[in-house]
């Protein structure tokens, strides 16, 4: 059950860095011929976005554990192009979970991808000395 | 083309890894996911893992080249996965897939990633479409 109204973040204007896309492809077994489907994971880890998650987790004294991830595309991302990324973040309490829904649009407003990230929020106290 | 694909078809298994510490450090650097759980043996041990788990996203992303190698005439329109249990640094990873639905317009594939454990590390799915239909 949602604990509070979803939090809207963005849009963030972000660019597919060709060198980083090639490096990401290399580290995930790809040949770098196209932008990897999972490349937007890099954007979700951007400090301007992930700091919201980090701050929330600090406030709740929990650790986010990546539970599931999805990427759905209308059109592939193009290396060197810029896009607008908008995120809606919502939290549930049964079980404790944070869901991030992100949409990626071209600068002309055409939606090209939808991303869903689900993170289980694990109490830090349950993680032993790792906390 | 996609008409030649039928329910039950299997995608040739792909074996990746084992991934060592420098490999996980490189992925952390390029992805921005610097969670110490994946990089620091002491943090992993404190949670009860004998070695740091490989980033789930690194493994999920590895299905893409497998699917591209399987059918170059299809484009992948979606890729998703549930991270069921950690696959640890040093484990060989087996990626596999099986067609669950097949029409002229869309192929739906169940994906599995196994590390050393009997249970899968990732249960995933992908949707592919004929290149001309996108």
Boltz contact constraints between the chains, C-beta under 6 A:
constraints:
  - contact:
      token1: [A, 23]
      token2: [B, 30]
      max_distance: 6.0
  - contact:
      token1: [A, 24]
      token2: [B, 30]
      max_distance: 6.0
  - contact:
      token1: [A, 27]
      token2: [B, 26]
      max_distance: 6.0
  - contact:
      token1: [A, 27]
      token2: [B, 27]
      max_distance: 6.0
  - contact:
      token1: [A, 27]
      token2: [B, 30]
      max_distance: 6.0
  - contact:
      token1: [A, 28]
      token2: [B, 58]
      max_distance: 6.0
  - contact:
      token1: [A, 28]
      token2: [B, 61]
      max_distance: 6.0
  - contact:
      token1: [A, 28]
      token2: [B, 62]
      max_distance: 6.0
  - contact:
      token1: [A, 29]
      token2: [B, 16]
      max_distance: 6.0
  - contact:
      token1: [A, 29]
      token2: [B, 62]
      max_distance: 6.0
  - contact:
      token1: [A, 29]
      token2: [B, 65]
      max_distance: 6.0
  - contact:
      token1: [A, 30]
      token2: [B, 65]
      max_distance: 6.0
  - contact:
      token1: [A, 36]
      token2: [B, 61]
      max_distance: 6.0
  - contact:
      token1: [A, 37]
      token2: [B, 64]
      max_distance: 6.0
  - contact:
      token1: [A, 37]
      token2: [B, 79]
      max_distance: 6.0
  - contact:
      token1: [A, 38]
      token2: [B, 57]
      max_distance: 6.0
  - contact:
      token1: [A, 38]
      token2: [B, 61]
      max_distance: 6.0
  - contact:
      token1: [A, 41]
      token2: [B, 31]
      max_distance: 6.0
  - contact:
      token1: [A, 41]
      token2: [B, 57]
      max_distance: 6.0
  - contact:
      token1: [A, 42]
      token2: [B, 31]
      max_distance: 6.0
  - contact:
      token1: [A, 42]
      token2: [B, 32]
      max_distance: 6.0
  - contact:
      token1: [A, 45]
      token2: [B, 32]
      max_distance: 6.0
  - contact:
      token1: [A, 45]
      token2: [B, 33]
      max_distance: 6.0
  - contact:
      token1: [A, 66]
      token2: [B, 56]
      max_distance: 6.0
  - contact:
      token1: [A, 66]
      token2: [B, 83]
      max_distance: 6.0
  - contact:
      token1: [A, 68]
      token2: [B, 82]
      max_distance: 6.0
  - contact:
      token1: [A, 69]
      token2: [B, 60]
      max_distance: 6.0
  - contact:
      token1: [A, 69]
      token2: [B, 81]
      max_distance: 6.0
  - contact:
      token1: [A, 70]
      token2: [B, 80]
      max_distance: 6.0
  - contact:
      token1: [A, 71]
      token2: [B, 79]
      max_distance: 6.0
  - contact:
      token1: [A, 72]
      token2: [B, 78]
      max_distance: 6.0
  - contact:
      token1: [A, 73]
      token2: [B, 77]
      max_distance: 6.0
  - contact:
      token1: [A, 127]
      token2: [B, 47]
      max_distance: 6.0
  - contact:
      token1: [A, 128]
      token2: [B, 46]
      max_distance: 6.0
  - contact:
      token1: [A, 129]
      token2: [B, 46]
      max_distance: 6.0
  - contact:
      token1: [A, 130]
      token2: [B, 43]
      max_distance: 6.0
  - contact:
      token1: [A, 130]
      token2: [B, 46]
      max_distance: 6.0
  - contact:
      token1: [A, 130]
      token2: [B, 47]
      max_distance: 6.0
